Amino acid sequence: MTEPATRFDPIWTEWRLPADMRAHADRHGADRAVLHAEFHRLLSTAGEGAASLEIGCGTALDSSLLALKYPGLRAVATDYSEPALAVARAAAAKLGATVECAKADATALPYPNGMYDLVFSQGVVEHFPDPLPMLREQARVTKAGGAVVVDVPQTFNLYTLVKQVRQWQGRWPWGWETQYSVSRLARLGRRAGLVPERFVGYGWWRGRADLLWQVRRWGPAALWDRLERAAGARFLMNLVGVFRKT
């Protein structure tokens, strides 16, 4: 059973934008530097008049940061929650970013085939017990040669275990979530008609019980950076899958 369409409305209704929006956005981008590096790699070859589409945008900070970096980009951010869209519009306005915010059902996007160079979501797919219709919609609106980027929780880390326990206890504020391994996400992309291109990971839980994070803090930074780049998709908190539409 999927989450009710208005499940997250109370969260966004109570959301308050920080006073220093630019600093907040910069921290947001730094925390997701690996994800944004993929965006920049993909958009750098998209050419003039490129367009991006964010699914389940929430604050739409990712779209705002892209719009600021690429002034010619048509950045579109969608969500089904009206309160979330209100937050997204306010955040973009405070940042001076041009982002088109629109209400849209992720399983029935109101856009023609092949409209976008880049379609992405962060923290969305895991809330759908059957995400295939949504991902097929993302593939449909992506241009041939364009990319779909999916950012989901990774299966094999302590954060996922803690999340599962809290869900079982009814103490998880974000509703039902699943998680993905590289192979599971690759299969999902292929079923949606997309070609897996690359998988990367980012983010540490940083809880006191996360012994691997404690080792990482005191270990040789250069060695850990290499390990994260080479294998982070298999053990860090967030798994990013990059898919191409042929």
C-alpha beads as a LAMMPS data file, in Angstrom:
LAMMPS data file: protein, C-alpha beads

246 atoms
245 bonds

1 atom types
1 bond types

-500.0 500.0 xlo xhi
-500.0 500.0 ylo yhi
-500.0 500.0 zlo zhi

Masses

1 110.0

Atoms # bond

1 1 1 0.000 0.000 0.000
2 1 1 1.372 3.442 -0.945
3 1 1 1.620 6.401 1.366
4 1 1 -1.475 8.675 1.301
5 1 1 -0.993 11.561 -1.103
6 1 1 -1.124 14.095 1.731
7 1 1 1.093 12.073 4.117
8 1 1 3.859 14.698 4.171
9 1 1 1.697 17.844 4.089
10 1 1 1.995 18.486 7.880
11 1 1 5.791 18.365 7.661
12 1 1 5.860 21.041 4.979
13 1 1 3.133 23.132 6.579
14 1 1 5.314 23.469 9.677
15 1 1 8.552 23.984 7.733
16 1 1 10.368 27.271 8.323
17 1 1 13.036 28.497 5.946
18 1 1 16.344 29.405 7.611
19 1 1 17.250 33.069 7.898
20 1 1 20.465 32.580 5.922
21 1 1 19.084 30.682 2.955
22 1 1 22.287 30.871 0.934
23 1 1 24.388 29.276 3.673
24 1 1 21.731 26.594 4.139
25 1 1 21.699 25.839 0.398
26 1 1 25.489 25.692 0.281
27 1 1 25.531 23.163 3.141
28 1 1 22.821 21.185 1.372
29 1 1 24.915 21.075 -1.790
30 1 1 28.065 20.142 0.131
31 1 1 26.266 17.250 1.854
32 1 1 25.180 16.001 -1.585
33 1 1 28.388 16.847 -3.424
34 1 1 28.584 13.365 -4.960
35 1 1 25.016 13.639 -6.275
36 1 1 25.609 17.124 -7.681
37 1 1 28.838 16.011 -9.312
38 1 1 26.725 13.578 -11.327
39 1 1 24.283 16.351 -12.250
40 1 1 27.148 18.553 -13.439
41 1 1 28.736 15.721 -15.420
42 1 1 25.449 15.077 -17.194
43 1 1 24.444 18.702 -17.788
44 1 1 27.881 19.730 -19.035
45 1 1 27.178 17.823 -22.262
46 1 1 23.486 18.684 -22.572
47 1 1 24.008 21.855 -24.607
48 1 1 22.050 25.105 -24.682
49 1 1 18.379 25.057 -23.825
50 1 1 18.773 22.076 -21.509
51 1 1 15.914 21.218 -19.162
52 1 1 15.843 19.337 -15.846
53 1 1 12.923 17.861 -13.941
54 1 1 12.907 17.084 -10.217
55 1 1 10.353 14.568 -8.922
56 1 1 9.038 14.917 -5.347
57 1 1 11.045 18.086 -4.883
58 1 1 10.255 19.076 -1.276
59 1 1 12.304 22.252 -0.767
60 1 1 13.589 21.992 -4.383
61 1 1 17.024 23.072 -3.187
62 1 1 18.683 20.725 -5.657
63 1 1 16.812 22.354 -8.542
64 1 1 17.577 25.819 -7.162
65 1 1 21.290 25.053 -6.994
66 1 1 21.228 23.762 -10.565
67 1 1 19.363 26.854 -11.760
68 1 1 21.952 29.105 -10.113
69 1 1 24.874 27.199 -11.625
70 1 1 23.346 26.976 -15.103
71 1 1 21.497 30.245 -15.873
72 1 1 20.261 28.886 -19.222
73 1 1 18.791 25.757 -17.683
74 1 1 15.031 25.348 -17.539
75 1 1 14.699 23.855 -14.052
76 1 1 11.308 22.330 -13.245
77 1 1 10.468 20.955 -9.790
78 1 1 7.344 18.913 -9.096
79 1 1 5.646 17.605 -5.972
80 1 1 2.169 16.350 -5.138
81 1 1 2.097 18.308 -1.882
82 1 1 0.888 21.906 -2.149
83 1 1 2.613 22.898 1.143
84 1 1 5.883 21.471 -0.194
85 1 1 5.530 23.505 -3.380
86 1 1 4.918 26.635 -1.299
87 1 1 8.193 25.961 0.539
88 1 1 9.992 25.306 -2.747
89 1 1 8.790 28.553 -4.298
90 1 1 9.769 30.547 -1.208
91 1 1 13.219 28.922 -1.072
92 1 1 13.899 29.585 -4.759
93 1 1 12.790 33.205 -4.373
94 1 1 15.104 33.757 -1.378
95 1 1 17.991 32.296 -3.358
96 1 1 17.212 34.256 -6.503
97 1 1 16.869 31.020 -8.485
98 1 1 14.476 30.607 -11.393
99 1 1 12.666 27.326 -10.792
100 1 1 9.274 26.353 -12.203
101 1 1 7.345 24.611 -9.426
102 1 1 4.344 22.517 -10.419
103 1 1 1.977 20.041 -8.789
104 1 1 2.281 16.667 -10.487
105 1 1 1.526 13.012 -9.870
106 1 1 4.821 11.128 -10.228
107 1 1 2.998 8.217 -11.875
108 1 1 1.273 10.417 -14.481
109 1 1 3.496 13.383 -15.316
110 1 1 1.812 16.188 -17.297
111 1 1 4.683 16.510 -19.803
112 1 1 5.200 15.249 -23.357
113 1 1 7.573 12.462 -24.306
114 1 1 11.273 13.275 -24.483
115 1 1 11.122 16.747 -22.954
116 1 1 13.976 16.693 -20.405
117 1 1 17.727 16.177 -20.555
118 1 1 17.903 15.267 -16.865
119 1 1 15.175 13.801 -14.647
120 1 1 15.991 13.108 -11.014
121 1 1 14.579 12.308 -7.598
122 1 1 16.110 12.212 -4.136
123 1 1 14.403 10.422 -1.256
124 1 1 11.281 9.560 -3.259
125 1 1 11.454 6.118 -4.881
126 1 1 11.829 4.329 -1.538
127 1 1 8.310 5.418 -0.507
128 1 1 6.669 3.476 -3.361
129 1 1 6.142 -0.275 -2.835
130 1 1 5.871 -0.483 -6.630
131 1 1 8.073 2.297 -8.062
132 1 1 8.036 0.927 -11.614
133 1 1 5.138 3.093 -12.931
134 1 1 6.869 6.203 -11.577
135 1 1 10.231 5.301 -13.079
136 1 1 8.642 4.471 -16.422
137 1 1 7.102 7.943 -16.405
138 1 1 10.515 9.455 -15.743
139 1 1 11.940 7.472 -18.653
140 1 1 9.077 8.592 -20.902
141 1 1 9.692 12.316 -20.389
142 1 1 13.489 11.992 -20.763
143 1 1 15.101 12.749 -24.124
144 1 1 16.874 9.994 -26.014
145 1 1 20.435 10.123 -24.737
146 1 1 19.306 11.918 -21.594
147 1 1 19.657 10.678 -18.038
148 1 1 17.487 9.620 -15.124
149 1 1 19.163 9.883 -11.708
150 1 1 17.673 8.057 -8.723
151 1 1 18.907 8.674 -5.166
152 1 1 17.666 6.104 -2.623
153 1 1 18.699 4.661 0.765
154 1 1 21.367 1.968 0.476
155 1 1 20.640 -1.454 1.966
156 1 1 23.896 -2.473 3.614
157 1 1 24.607 0.040 6.359
158 1 1 23.737 0.547 10.005
159 1 1 21.459 3.508 9.270
160 1 1 19.114 1.185 7.358
161 1 1 18.981 -1.224 10.276
162 1 1 18.141 1.589 12.717
163 1 1 15.477 2.866 10.316
164 1 1 13.860 -0.551 10.039
165 1 1 13.711 -0.921 13.831
166 1 1 12.138 2.517 14.239
167 1 1 9.601 1.786 11.508
168 1 1 8.640 -1.412 13.317
169 1 1 8.267 0.629 16.537
170 1 1 6.189 3.284 14.748
171 1 1 8.800 5.944 15.478
172 1 1 9.957 6.731 11.941
173 1 1 8.666 10.209 10.912
174 1 1 8.928 9.701 7.147
175 1 1 6.441 6.889 6.753
176 1 1 7.092 3.563 5.045
177 1 1 10.465 3.237 3.277
178 1 1 12.390 0.472 1.625
179 1 1 16.041 0.450 0.548
180 1 1 18.115 -0.652 -2.439
181 1 1 21.283 -2.508 -3.296
182 1 1 23.137 -1.729 -6.520
183 1 1 21.782 -4.872 -8.168
184 1 1 18.194 -4.219 -7.078
185 1 1 18.275 -0.628 -8.355
186 1 1 19.879 -1.716 -11.628
187 1 1 17.094 -4.259 -12.180
188 1 1 14.462 -1.615 -11.519
189 1 1 16.021 0.737 -14.058
190 1 1 16.187 -1.965 -16.711
191 1 1 12.532 -2.861 -16.152
192 1 1 11.699 0.790 -16.787
193 1 1 13.524 0.625 -20.125
194 1 1 16.661 2.448 -18.966
195 1 1 20.319 1.483 -19.261
196 1 1 22.340 1.529 -16.009
197 1 1 25.409 3.713 -16.490
198 1 1 26.942 4.348 -13.087
199 1 1 26.373 3.900 -9.358
200 1 1 27.908 6.028 -6.621
201 1 1 27.296 6.451 -2.908
202 1 1 27.535 9.208 -0.323
203 1 1 26.749 9.992 3.282
204 1 1 27.545 8.503 6.686
205 1 1 25.058 7.958 9.468
206 1 1 27.588 9.278 12.004
207 1 1 25.754 7.769 14.932
208 1 1 27.783 6.676 17.946
209 1 1 26.913 3.054 17.201
210 1 1 28.319 3.314 13.677
211 1 1 31.736 1.771 14.298
212 1 1 32.747 2.134 10.653
213 1 1 32.240 5.899 10.896
214 1 1 34.409 6.012 14.017
215 1 1 37.173 4.197 12.132
216 1 1 36.715 6.552 9.192
217 1 1 37.124 9.596 11.464
218 1 1 40.516 8.464 12.731
219 1 1 41.793 6.604 9.674
220 1 1 43.859 8.017 6.769
221 1 1 41.511 10.404 4.958
222 1 1 42.997 9.867 1.499
223 1 1 42.540 6.097 1.763
224 1 1 38.916 6.437 2.872
225 1 1 38.201 8.957 0.097
226 1 1 39.459 6.437 -2.453
227 1 1 37.357 3.677 -0.891
228 1 1 34.231 5.847 -0.950
229 1 1 34.747 6.711 -4.601
230 1 1 35.433 3.110 -5.563
231 1 1 32.828 1.276 -3.480
232 1 1 30.652 3.830 -1.676
233 1 1 27.580 2.703 -3.611
234 1 1 27.769 -0.563 -1.672
235 1 1 28.005 0.662 1.915
236 1 1 27.272 4.393 2.328
237 1 1 23.839 5.740 3.338
238 1 1 22.720 6.992 -0.066
239 1 1 22.871 5.088 -3.346
240 1 1 22.779 7.108 -6.554
241 1 1 21.918 5.320 -9.773
242 1 1 22.537 7.027 -13.121
243 1 1 20.558 5.609 -16.038
244 1 1 20.522 6.518 -19.715
245 1 1 17.606 6.521 -22.086
246 1 1 18.619 5.076 -25.415

Bonds

1 1 1 2
2 1 2 3
3 1 3 4
4 1 4 5
5 1 5 6
6 1 6 7
7 1 7 8
8 1 8 9
9 1 9 10
10 1 10 11
11 1 11 12
12 1 12 13
13 1 13 14
14 1 14 15
15 1 15 16
16 1 16 17
17 1 17 18
18 1 18 19
19 1 19 20
20 1 20 21
21 1 21 22
22 1 22 23
23 1 23 24
24 1 24 25
25 1 25 26
26 1 26 27
27 1 27 28
28 1 28 29
29 1 29 30
30 1 30 31
31 1 31 32
32 1 32 33
33 1 33 34
34 1 34 35
35 1 35 36
36 1 36 37
37 1 37 38
38 1 38 39
39 1 39 40
40 1 40 41
41 1 41 42
42 1 42 43
43 1 43 44
44 1 44 45
45 1 45 46
46 1 46 47
47 1 47 48
48 1 48 49
49 1 49 50
50 1 50 51
51 1 51 52
52 1 52 53
53 1 53 54
54 1 54 55
55 1 55 56
56 1 56 57
57 1 57 58
58 1 58 59
59 1 59 60
60 1 60 61
61 1 61 62
62 1 62 63
63 1 63 64
64 1 64 65
65 1 65 66
66 1 66 67
67 1 67 68
68 1 68 69
69 1 69 70
70 1 70 71
71 1 71 72
72 1 72 73
73 1 73 74
74 1 74 75
75 1 75 76
76 1 76 77
77 1 77 78
78 1 78 79
79 1 79 80
80 1 80 81
81 1 81 82
82 1 82 83
83 1 83 84
84 1 84 85
85 1 85 86
86 1 86 87
87 1 87 88
88 1 88 89
89 1 89 90
90 1 90 91
91 1 91 92
92 1 92 93
93 1 93 94
94 1 94 95
95 1 95 96
96 1 96 97
97 1 97 98
98 1 98 99
99 1 99 100
100 1 100 101
101 1 101 102
102 1 102 103
103 1 103 104
104 1 104 105
105 1 105 106
106 1 106 107
107 1 107 108
108 1 108 109
109 1 109 110
110 1 110 111
111 1 111 112
112 1 112 113
113 1 113 114
114 1 114 115
115 1 115 116
116 1 116 117
117 1 117 118
118 1 118 119
119 1 119 120
120 1 120 121
121 1 121 122
122 1 122 123
123 1 123 124
124 1 124 125
125 1 125 126
126 1 126 127
127 1 127 128
128 1 128 129
129 1 129 130
130 1 130 131
131 1 131 132
132 1 132 133
133 1 133 134
134 1 134 135
135 1 135 136
136 1 136 137
137 1 137 138
138 1 138 139
139 1 139 140
140 1 140 141
141 1 141 142
142 1 142 143
143 1 143 144
144 1 144 145
145 1 145 146
146 1 146 147
147 1 147 148
148 1 148 149
149 1 149 150
150 1 150 151
151 1 151 152
152 1 152 153
153 1 153 154
154 1 154 155
155 1 155 156
156 1 156 157
157 1 157 158
158 1 158 159
159 1 159 160
160 1 160 161
161 1 161 162
162 1 162 163
163 1 163 164
164 1 164 165
165 1 165 166
166 1 166 167
167 1 167 168
168 1 168 169
169 1 169 170
170 1 170 171
171 1 171 172
172 1 172 173
173 1 173 174
174 1 174 175
175 1 175 176
176 1 176 177
177 1 177 178
178 1 178 179
179 1 179 180
180 1 180 181
181 1 181 182
182 1 182 183
183 1 183 184
184 1 184 185
185 1 185 186
186 1 186 187
187 1 187 188
188 1 188 189
189 1 189 190
190 1 190 191
191 1 191 192
192 1 192 193
193 1 193 194
194 1 194 195
195 1 195 196
196 1 196 197
197 1 197 198
198 1 198 199
199 1 199 200
200 1 200 201
201 1 201 202
202 1 202 203
203 1 203 204
204 1 204 205
205 1 205 206
206 1 206 207
207 1 207 208
208 1 208 209
209 1 209 210
210 1 210 211
211 1 211 212
212 1 212 213
213 1 213 214
214 1 214 215
215 1 215 216
216 1 216 217
217 1 217 218
218 1 218 219
219 1 219 220
220 1 220 221
221 1 221 222
222 1 222 223
223 1 223 224
224 1 224 225
225 1 225 226
226 1 226 227
227 1 227 228
228 1 228 229
229 1 229 230
230 1 230 231
231 1 231 232
232 1 232 233
233 1 233 234
234 1 234 235
235 1 235 236
236 1 236 237
237 1 237 238
238 1 238 239
239 1 239 240
240 1 240 241
241 1 241 242
242 1 242 243
243 1 243 244
244 1 244 245
245 1 245 246
